[in-house]
Amino acid sequence: QKEVEQDPGPLSVPEGAIVSLNCTYSNSAFQYFMWYRQYSRKGPELLMYTYSSGNKEDGRFTAQVDKSSKYISLFIRDSQPSDSATYLCAFRSYNTDKLIFGTGTRLQVFP
Amino acid sequence: DTAVSQTPKYLVTQMGNDKSIKCEQNLGHDTMYWYKQDSKKFLKIMFSYNNKELIINETVPNRFSPKSPDKAHLNLHINSLELGDSAVYFCASSPTLGLAGAKLKTQYFGPGTRLLVL
């Protein structure tokens, strides 16, 4: 079983749609849960992070973690063409620098 | 102004050659990393250095040798390049863990170096 599973997409949605991106993981040691956004030909940038089960909201973005199901989600409300990018989930265990990334989901928001 | 910079941006070379990629960060961070992103966009850590000391050394061929002359720089030297080394290589940096415990160490990525081995 892979440590992290993420649907590669592509996911194509109209502007204004609600987008749901998901990852599952198998490692119970993961304590920190992150979403990175990567625009084409750029480096990944941190979008959201959390370390507990539940929801965390930041503007149009909501990160959701369900530790019991080992499942994390990123919701994007009122999606914009500028949200078109690859979204990578990332995980880290306690007391280590090592990030484990999902394979990324490519999102395209069309006007 | 750039926080994490890498040179070169593009590198096209022949199999068997030796090449280096340079990385510099001006964020004052203590930890730096090298990642490899393959053609399927899978991003995997290769090495990390903290204050010039090797911390993470993943299962990477020993043709890859990182070198940290100071905490603001982490270079990657690759010997005897192979076709399978073609990828995008990202450098990243992050601050040291907080005293209160394992606080989030946000990793800031450079723009990447696109390596193509022919």
Interface residues (C-beta under 8 A of the other chain):
Chain A: P8 Q31 Y32 Q38 R41 K42 G43 P44 E45 L46 Y49 Y51 T86 L88 R92 Y94 N95 D97 K98 L99 F101 T103 G104 R106
Chain B: V4 T31 Y33 K40 K41 F42 L43 K44 I45 S48 N50 I55 I56 F90 A92 S94 L97 A102 L104 K105 T106 Q107 Y108 F109 G110 P111 G112
